[in-house]
């Protein structure tokens, strides 16, 4: 496979650094540019020097277009507003856009759908193989059980995570809702505090835990009288997300414009 040129949006963050490490050690991809927000200390410099090493020849820019025009694929774990803005540019450049950004609302998704008429967009709340297998299993289990089984999704992440429920938890929620043939928005139960009354039959509950340096833990619990089924995924290395994103960038080369998921990348769609 030829080496593909990749731009990473948001170089200095946890995922940005992990993506950079993963790409620079890959035989199938290479960095062509990275971005940071205007005013960031890295902007205008060399990425290698910004990371405390020797010059790499990879510039740090604050204009996303400067990075996108050099790349065959863009990997984006930034913010919803930034990702939507980037999607407009990747559509113009006909560039593969891999999105791991979470916390996106319906308007954000609609904007990505519009961009996907011209760009190959691959978006997932979680890029790991294990989580996507969990998602498929959760959907199959939900389809096999009736509403005598209550569904709860419990997720845990590090204390710096800014959105809840996590993108992965919502992806799992969409999967079990699809398995039951319902709309998640109609059955989602996210906030319990005080005298809430009994649990509503058919609801899908979410609980978010934040603390320490937890990379990511997700449980899908099917609970009925006398028995429980628990599907679990534990992430201990953020590198699994970077490797999945790189796999998606490679898979997207030559694909028709569209809004794809990791299920397609992994052959699970």
LUMRO-791756 format. One record per residue (C-alpha): x, y, z. Coordinates in steps of 0.25 Angstrom, whole numbers, padded with zeros to 4 digits, always signed. Layout:
<atoms>
XYZ...
</atoms>
This chain:
<atoms>
+0000+0000+0000+0005+0014-0004+0008+0023+0008-0004+0033+0009-0002+0048+0014-0009+0051+0026-0013+0064+0033-0016+0064+0048-0025+0075+0054-0022+0079+0068-0008+0074+0070-0005+0077+0084-0016+0070+0091-0016+0056+0096-0022+0050+0084-0014+0059+0075-0001+0054+0081-0005+0040+0080-0009+0041+0065+0004+0047+0062+0012+0036+0069+0003+0025+0062+0005+0032+0048+0020+0035+0049+0022+0020+0052+0013+0015+0041+0019+0009+0028+0006+0013+0021+0004+0027+0025+0012+0040+0027+0009+0054+0033+0008+0065+0024+0003+0076+0033-0004+0078+0047-0012+0090+0052-0014+0097+0065-0023+0109+0069-0019+0123+0066-0009+0128+0076-0004+0115+0081+0011+0114+0084+0013+0103+0074+0007+0111+0062+0018+0115+0051+0028+0105+0056+0032+0091+0053+0025+0079+0059+0037+0072+0063+0043+0083+0070+0029+0087+0077+0029+0073+0083+0043+0075+0088+0051+0067+0078+0058+0070+0065+0052+0077+0053+0042+0068+0045+0039+0076+0033+0024+0076+0037+0019+0090+0039+0009+0094+0050-0002+0104+0044-0014+0111+0049-0022+0111+0036-0028+0098+0034-0028+0100+0019-0013+0100+0019-0013+0086+0024-0024+0080+0017-0019+0084+0003-0007+0076+0006-0014+0064+0010-0021+0051+0005-0027+0049+0018-0031+0058+0030-0032+0052+0044-0040+0061+0053-0043+0059+0069-0045+0074+0072-0059+0081+0075-0072+0080+0069-0071+0094+0063-0057+0092+0058-0061+0079+0052-0073+0085+0044-0064+0096+0039-0053+0086+0035-0064+0078+0027-0067+0089+0018-0052+0090+0014-0050+0075+0013-0063+0075+0004-0057+0085-0005-0043+0078-0005-0050+0064-0008-0041+0059+0004-0044+0047+0013-0049+0053+0026-0048+0043+0038-0056+0049+0050-0055+0044+0065-0060+0057+0070-0072+0055+0081-0082+0064+0087-0089+0067+0073-0103+0071+0072-0114+0068+0061-0110+0081+0054-0095+0077+0054-0099+0064+0048-0107+0070+0037-0096+0079+0033-0087+0067+0032-0097+0060+0024-0097+0072+0014-0082+0072+0013-0082+0057+0011-0089+0059-0003-0075+0063-0008-0066+0057+0003-0063+0043+0008-0066+0045+0023-0064+0034+0033-0069+0037+0047-0070+0029+0059-0072+0031+0074-0061+0021+0076-0051+0016+0066-0047+0003+0073-0049-0010+0067-0054-0016+0081-0064-0005+0083-0070-0006+0069-0071-0021+0072-0078-0018+0085-0088-0009+0078-0092-0020+0068-0094-0030+0079-0102-0020+0087-0111-0018+0076-0113-0033+0074-0116-0035+0088-0126-0024+0089-0133-0029+0077-0134-0043+0084-0140-0038+0097-0153-0031+0100-0156-0020+0109-0155-0029+0121-0140-0026+0121-0137-0012+0125-0125-0006+0117-0115+0003+0125-0102+0008+0118-0091+0012+0128-0078+0019+0124-0066+0024+0131-0055+0034+0126-0044+0043+0131-0047+0055+0139-0043+0064+0127-0054+0059+0118-0064+0071+0115-0076+0064+0109-0086+0053+0115-0091+0043+0111-0079+0039+0103-0080+0038+0088-0078+0023+0090-0089+0022+0100-0098+0029+0090-0093+0020+0079-0097+0008+0088-0110+0015+0091-0114+0016+0077-0110+0002+0074-0119-0004+0085-0130+0005+0081-0129+0001+0067-0129-0014+0072-0142-0011+0078-0148-0003+0067-0149+0010+0074-0144+0024+0074-0133+0027+0084-0138+0041+0086-0152+0036+0090-0147+0026+0101-0134+0032+0106-0133+0034+0121-0120+0042+0125-0123+0050+0138-0127+0044+0151-0127+0052+0163-0136+0052+0175-0150+0046+0175-0151+0041+0161-0161+0030+0162-0160+0016+0157-0152+0013+0144-0161+0014+0132-0162+0001+0124-0155+0002+0111-0145+0013+0114-0131+0013+0111-0123+0019+0123-0109+0025+0123-0099+0028+0134-0086+0035+0133-0074+0034+0142-0063+0044+0142-0050+0042+0150-0035+0041+0149-0028+0036+0136-0039+0026+0132-0037+0024+0117-0051+0018+0114-0060+0008+0120-0074+0004+0115-0084-0006+0120-0097-0009+0113-0106-0016+0124-0119-0024+0121-0126-0026+0134-0138-0034+0137-0144-0040+0149-0135-0051+0153-0124-0049+0143-0114-0039+0136-0106-0039+0124-0094-0030+0124-0086-0026+0111-0073-0019+0114-0062-0012+0108-0049-0007+0115-0039+0002+0108-0026+0004+0115-0018+0010+0103-0022+0022+0095-0014+0017+0084-0026+0007+0080-0034+0020+0076-0022+0025+0067-0020+0012+0061-0034+0011+0057-0034+0025+0052-0022+0022+0043-0029+0009+0038-0041+0018+0034-0033+0028+0027-0026+0017+0019-0040+0010+0016-0046+0023+0011-0036+0025+0000-0044+0023-0014-0057+0022-0007-0069+0030-0012-0074+0042-0005-0083+0038+0007-0084+0038+0022-0079+0025+0027-0076+0019+0040-0066+0010+0046-0075-0002+0044-0073+0000+0029-0058+0001+0031-0058-0012+0039-0067-0020+0030-0078-0020+0040-0088-0011+0033
</atoms>
